[in-house]
């Protein structure tokens, strides 16, 4: 099976403890529903910086900065996309970038 990297973009942080509990529950259910396909649940990430080809550094993380990541296994890209379509970040205005992690 191939591994696929999920890079989360956007979304919003919960404003209240009740909302945080609801969001964490949604993420837990989604990740738990993937079973053994979930290789690494990953983590949210803070503000990123980008090192450009000319050596300069952009502190804004680029046009669409990452907000987290996960790594899964799936038989095909279509299967990986199916898992991504259930991601709770989509309900909070975010997106999931899916890319195959190629063994070298």
C-alpha positions in Angstrom: 0.0 0.0 0.0 1.1 3.5 -0.7 1.5 6.2 1.9 -0.3 9.6 1.4 0.5 12.8 3.1 -2.5 14.9 4.2 -1.5 18.6 4.6 -4.2 20.7 6.2 -4.7 24.3 5.2 -6.8 26.9 6.9 -9.7 26.2 9.2 -10.3 28.0 12.5 -9.4 27.5 16.1 -12.3 26.8 18.5 -13.3 29.9 20.5 -14.8 28.2 23.5 -14.0 25.1 25.6 -17.2 23.5 24.5 -16.4 24.1 20.8 -12.9 22.7 21.4 -14.3 19.5 22.8 -16.7 19.2 19.9 -13.9 19.7 17.3 -11.5 17.3 19.1 -14.3 14.7 19.2 -14.9 15.1 15.5 -11.2 14.7 14.8 -11.0 11.6 17.0 -13.9 10.0 15.4 -12.6 10.7 11.9 -9.1 9.4 12.7 -10.5 6.4 14.5 -12.7 5.6 11.6 -9.6 5.2 9.4 -8.4 2.3 11.5 -5.1 0.8 10.5 -4.9 3.2 7.4 -3.8 5.9 9.8 0.0 5.7 10.0 0.7 9.0 11.8 -2.1 11.2 13.1 0.2 14.1 12.9 -0.2 17.4 14.6 -1.4 21.0 14.1 1.4 23.3 13.2 2.2 27.0 14.1 2.9 29.8 11.7 5.4 28.8 9.1 8.2 30.5 7.3 9.4 29.8 3.8 13.0 29.7 2.5 12.9 30.8 -1.1 15.2 29.7 -3.9 17.2 33.0 -3.6 17.8 32.4 0.1 15.3 35.0 1.3 12.8 34.0 4.0 9.1 34.8 4.0 7.6 34.8 7.4 4.0 34.5 6.3 4.1 30.8 5.3 3.3 31.4 1.7 0.0 31.8 -0.1 -1.7 28.9 1.6 0.2 28.0 4.8 -0.1 24.6 6.3 -2.1 24.2 9.6 -1.3 20.5 10.2 -0.5 17.1 8.7 -1.3 13.4 8.9 0.1 10.3 7.1 -2.1 7.4 6.0 -1.9 4.3 3.9 -4.3 3.7 1.0 -4.4 1.4 -2.0 -5.0 4.3 -4.4 -5.1 8.0 -4.6 -8.9 7.7 -5.0 -9.1 5.8 -1.7 -6.9 8.5 0.0 -9.1 11.2 -1.3 -12.1 9.4 0.1 -10.6 9.5 3.5 -9.7 13.2 3.1 -13.3 14.1 2.2 -14.4 13.2 5.8 -11.9 15.5 7.4 -13.4 17.8 10.1 -11.3 20.8 8.9 -13.5 21.0 5.8 -16.4 22.0 8.1 -14.3 24.9 9.4 -13.5 26.4 6.1 -10.2 24.5 5.6 -8.9 22.2 3.0 -6.8 19.0 2.7 -4.0 18.7 0.3 -3.3 15.0 -0.6 0.0 13.8 -2.0 1.5 10.3 -2.4 4.7 9.9 -0.3 7.0 8.2 -2.8 9.5 5.7 -1.4 13.0 6.3 -2.8 
